[in-house]
Amino acid sequence: MHLNCGGIIEVAKALKNNKFDRKKLKNYAQRIGNSGVLRRLSYLCELLNIKIILPKINTRNYLY
């Protein structure tokens, strides 16, 4: 996932086609630290049955 990769659609395609490095993905997700990005990524991984441990979302949002 590069910052100019084309957005969530390209990320979903890479996940679906298993064309990603799990270690890099986890590292990028941790470095970004954006709860919205982590939630979307977690959703896609769950939807596509991808077993990966992503960073815990640190938020005080009552909806999470």
N, CA, C and O of each residue as an XYZ file, in Angstrom:
256
protein
N       0.841     -1.172      0.000
C       0.000      0.000      0.000
C       0.883      1.231      0.000
O       1.512      1.550      1.009
N       0.930      1.888     -1.068
C       1.668      3.136     -1.168
C       0.672      4.268     -1.055
O      -0.501      4.092     -1.383
N       1.108      5.409     -0.605
C       0.192      6.535     -0.419
C      -0.529      6.923     -1.697
O      -1.634      7.462     -1.637
N       0.064      6.664     -2.844
C      -0.560      6.999     -4.115
C      -1.077      5.760     -4.839
O      -1.018      5.683     -6.066
N      -1.578      4.802     -4.088
C      -1.961      3.524     -4.695
C      -3.328      3.557     -5.359
O      -3.651      2.628     -6.100
N      -4.134      4.559     -5.136
C      -5.430      4.617     -5.790
C      -6.592      4.462     -4.839
O      -7.732      4.326     -5.282
N      -6.340      4.480     -3.567
C      -7.414      4.457     -2.588
C      -7.849      3.078     -2.164
O      -7.182      2.077     -2.422
N      -8.990      3.058     -1.506
C      -9.498      1.830     -0.887
C      -9.803      0.743     -1.910
O      -9.694     -0.442     -1.594
N     -10.178      1.119     -3.121
C     -10.478      0.127     -4.165
C      -9.227     -0.672     -4.505
O      -9.278     -1.898     -4.604
N      -8.117      0.013     -4.683
C      -6.861     -0.687     -5.008
C      -6.368     -1.529     -3.841
O      -5.803     -2.605     -4.036
N      -6.582     -1.039     -2.637
C      -6.217     -1.821     -1.452
C      -7.045     -3.094     -1.411
O      -6.510     -4.176     -1.170
N      -8.345     -2.972     -1.643
C      -9.224     -4.149     -1.643
C      -8.816     -5.147     -2.720
O      -8.838     -6.355     -2.484
N      -8.445     -4.657     -3.895
C      -7.999     -5.555     -4.976
C      -6.743     -6.311     -4.566
O      -6.639     -7.517     -4.785
N      -5.785     -5.597     -3.970
C      -4.534     -6.240     -3.542
C      -4.809     -7.287     -2.472
O      -4.227     -8.371     -2.495
N      -5.693     -6.966     -1.537
C      -6.035     -7.927     -0.493
C      -6.729     -9.148     -1.088
O      -6.405    -10.284     -0.743
N      -7.674     -8.910     -1.974
C      -8.433    -10.013     -2.580
C      -7.529    -10.930     -3.391
O      -7.704    -12.148     -3.372
N      -6.570    -10.358     -4.100
C      -5.671    -11.147     -4.944
C      -4.439    -11.646     -4.194
O      -3.547    -12.260     -4.781
N      -4.403    -11.376     -2.901
C      -3.293    -11.804     -2.046
C      -1.949    -11.286     -2.548
O      -0.941    -11.990     -2.497
N      -1.950    -10.041     -3.036
C      -0.735     -9.409     -3.554
C      -0.284     -8.305     -2.605
O      -0.278     -7.125     -2.954
N       0.093     -8.719     -1.398
C       0.554     -7.766     -0.412
C       1.474     -8.474      0.568
O       1.429     -9.694      0.722
N       2.295     -7.692      1.217
C       3.227     -8.194      2.222
C       2.588     -7.940      3.590
O       2.391     -6.788      3.978
N       2.270     -8.997      4.311
C       1.583     -8.864      5.597
C       2.359     -8.008      6.596
O       1.778     -7.200      7.321
N       3.661     -8.193      6.623
C       4.488     -7.444      7.558
C       4.458     -5.946      7.229
O       4.346     -5.110      8.125
N       4.561     -5.618      5.934
C       4.505     -4.208      5.522
C       3.133     -3.608      5.808
O       3.027     -2.472      6.270
N       2.087     -4.379      5.530
C       0.732     -3.893      5.759
C       0.532     -3.552      7.235
O      -0.005     -2.494      7.564
N       0.959     -4.440      8.113
C       0.830     -4.203      9.546
C       1.649     -2.975      9.964
O       1.194     -2.160     10.767
N       2.851     -2.855      9.414
C       3.720     -1.720      9.729
C       3.097     -0.403      9.254
O       3.068      0.572     10.005
N       2.602     -0.367      8.021
C       1.961      0.841      7.491
C       0.742      1.226      8.324
O       0.547      2.395      8.655
N      -0.070      0.230      8.655
C      -1.269      0.505      9.444
C      -0.902      1.113     10.789
O      -1.581      2.019     11.273
N       0.163      0.619     11.385
C       0.604      1.140     12.669
C       1.151      2.565     12.524
O       0.868      3.430     13.353
N       1.923      2.799     11.484
C       2.512      4.127     11.264
C       1.459      5.175     10.944
O       1.570      6.319     11.386
N       0.439      4.799     10.181
C      -0.615      5.746      9.814
C      -1.367      6.206     11.058
O      -1.590      7.401     11.250
N      -1.754      5.255     11.898
C      -2.401      5.586     13.161
C      -3.758      6.250     13.035
O      -4.239      6.851     13.996
N      -4.378      6.157     11.885
C      -5.684      6.761     11.652
C      -6.759      5.707     11.920
O      -6.779      4.659     11.275
N      -7.650      5.984     12.870
C      -8.650      4.979     13.247
C      -9.586      4.627     12.089
O     -10.027      3.483     11.983
N      -9.892      5.580     11.233
C     -10.759      5.298     10.083
C     -10.108      4.331      9.112
O     -10.759      3.422      8.597
N      -8.821      4.531      8.863
C      -8.073      3.635      7.971
C      -8.004      2.246      8.580
O      -8.217      1.250      7.889
N      -7.710      2.176      9.867
C      -7.624      0.874     10.534
C      -8.966      0.141     10.521
O      -9.013     -1.077     10.352
N     -10.032      0.878     10.697
C     -11.362      0.250     10.681
C     -11.694     -0.303      9.294
O     -12.206     -1.415      9.169
N     -11.400      0.473      8.265
C     -11.669      0.003      6.901
C     -10.818     -1.210      6.568
O     -11.302     -2.182      5.987
N      -9.554     -1.145      6.938
C      -8.653     -2.253      6.674
C      -9.087     -3.506      7.439
O      -9.065     -4.608      6.892
N      -9.475     -3.337      8.686
C      -9.965     -4.463      9.486
C     -11.210     -5.069      8.860
O     -11.348     -6.291      8.796
N     -12.113     -4.218      8.399
C     -13.336     -4.692      7.751
C     -13.011     -5.508      6.506
O     -13.549     -6.599      6.313
N     -12.127     -4.975      5.660
C     -11.772     -5.687      4.434
C     -11.113     -7.029      4.736
O     -11.414     -8.035      4.092
N     -10.224     -7.039      5.707
C      -9.553     -8.297      6.069
C     -10.561     -9.318      6.591
O     -10.485    -10.501      6.259
N     -11.492     -8.858      7.398
C     -12.517     -9.772      7.908
C     -13.407    -10.270      6.773
O     -13.719    -11.459      6.703
N     -13.808     -9.381      5.899
C     -14.668     -9.729      4.774
C     -14.010    -10.759      3.857
O     -14.668    -11.675      3.363
N     -12.703    -10.597      3.636
C     -11.968    -11.481      2.732
C     -11.310    -12.654      3.466
O     -10.533    -13.408      2.880
N     -11.631    -12.796      4.754
C     -11.117    -13.892      5.581
C      -9.587    -13.937      5.591
O      -8.982    -15.000      5.451
N      -8.981    -12.766      5.758
C      -7.526    -12.644      5.830
C      -7.141    -12.582      7.302
O      -7.565    -11.689      8.036
N      -6.339    -13.538      7.710
C      -5.906    -13.593      9.107
C      -4.669    -12.712      9.285
O      -3.577    -13.057      8.834
N      -4.856    -11.586      9.940
C      -3.754    -10.663     10.209
C      -4.071     -9.912     11.501
O      -5.219     -9.557     11.765
N      -3.049     -9.685     12.281
C      -3.223     -8.937     13.527
C      -2.830     -7.488     13.266
O      -1.662     -7.176     13.037
N      -3.824     -6.618     13.306
C      -3.602     -5.190     13.071
C      -3.501     -4.464     14.399
O      -3.960     -4.972     15.422
N      -2.907     -3.285     14.394
C      -2.782     -2.517     15.643
C      -4.148     -2.214     16.253
O      -5.138     -2.037     15.542
N      -4.180     -2.158     17.570
C      -5.406     -1.820     18.284
C      -5.739     -0.355     18.009
O      -4.852      0.497     17.952
N      -7.020     -0.081     17.842
C      -7.473      1.283     17.600
C      -7.604      1.995     18.939
O      -8.360      1.571     19.813
N      -6.871      3.058     19.080
C      -6.932      3.867     20.300
C      -7.845      5.061     20.053
O      -7.463      6.025     19.390
N      -9.029      4.982     20.585
C      -9.987      6.068     20.394
C     -10.891      6.172     21.614
O     -11.096      5.205     22.347
N     -11.414      7.350     21.804
C     -12.403      7.550     22.879
C     -13.799      7.649     22.278
O     -14.740      8.087     22.940
N     -13.923      7.244     21.043
C     -15.194      7.297     20.349
C     -16.143      6.251     20.931
O     -15.795      5.072     20.987
N     -17.307      6.652     21.355
C     -18.240      5.735     21.987
C     -18.835      4.721     20.998
O     -19.435      3.731     21.416
N     -18.674      4.963     19.699
C     -19.240      4.045     18.708
C     -18.355      2.827     18.469
O     -18.810      1.853     17.869
N     -17.143      2.856     18.907
C     -16.246      1.732     18.650
C     -16.306      0.705     19.709
O     -15.605     -0.303     19.631
